[in-house]
Amino acid sequence: MKNKYESLELGQFIPLHYHHNMLNDTVRMQGFKDAIDLLVKPGATVLELGGGTGVQSFFAAQKARKVYCVERNPELIGAARSLLAQNQNGGKVEIIQADAMHYLPPEPVDVVICEMLHTGLLREKQMPVIDSFKQRYLKKFGGTLPVFIPEASIQAIQPLEHDFHFAGFYAPTIQFQNPYVIQERSKGLGDPEVFQLLAYAESYSQTCQWDGEILITGDGQLNALRLITKNLLAINVTTCSTIDWHTQYIVLPLPESIQVSKGDHIAIRFSYQGGAPLNALTDSLQIRRISKQTPVLELALEAMNQPAESQTAAVHAHQN
């Protein structure tokens, strides 16, 4: 039986103008440039899965001996070839029209670049593409796996009170947020809770899931969850630091708002496959409020610390 999302390969057909807009994302561009410069050594062989405009293959070509750039979309292939021909060392890049889910290079590679990333690891095929590549690569070449860029992803979920009114129009729809600016529409009702740590060179499940609780840190109407994905593009073991890039946050409206108070807990459960559409998370989402419990231990300690005469007075008052 096929998964109901299996045919929706949204990540395979990102339009050309969207790739052009990504070139304007200075945080993304600089992060990948720095990560590639750190991890691609002089004379290395590099593979990029899902090359888009070819910009990351261009970064790699400044040091690499050879770069294989795989792209499925014919329009993007034409754009990448044209752009790389106008840039230094663009001739080191061989552009191949193929499906990244099935392609293997003709020789072992030192570094694999794969930026099929969307918040929540939804929509785009980062998880299944890399998993498929690793299995086929080891079967063909053996030995050790290449270094992956990004090296890892960290995912978190956060409860929100979010304003879904737009010029008087109420529209509780999925919202995207720039992670690098203050979001006036959102009020955090608890700290982000990490639900997934994923290192691409290691074995991992294709399922993104969580079943846990989040402490509510302020009163409000819980009407949304914020999904956060932080990508560790490169880990610098010398400086014990990372080169990071956050994809856009996603705000997911809840079917019904929940009145919460500071000290409550929210129980959250969800499960979805990497690369599935955005609504795969909300389709599986279960959420409920757990009322705050009376802090019995705190009351007992407070009573123990009261002066003896106060405790006696309290006893007399109770007896009367």
Secondary structure, DSSP 8 states (H G I E B T S, - for coil): ---TTTT--GGGG--HHHHHHHTT-HHHHHHHHHHHHHH--TT-EEEEES-TTSHHHHHHHTT-SEEEEEE--HHHHHHHHHHHTTSTTGGGEEEEES-TTT---SS--SEEEE----GGG-SS-HHHHHHHHHHHHHHHH-S---EEES-EEEEEEEEEEE--EETTEE----EEE-TTS--TTEEESS--EEEEEEETTS---SEEEEEEEEE--S-EEEEEEEEEEEEEEEEETTTTEEEEEE--EEEEEEEEEEEE-TT-EEEEEEEEETT--THHHHHH-EEEEE-----HHHHHHHHHTS-HHHHHHHHHHHH-
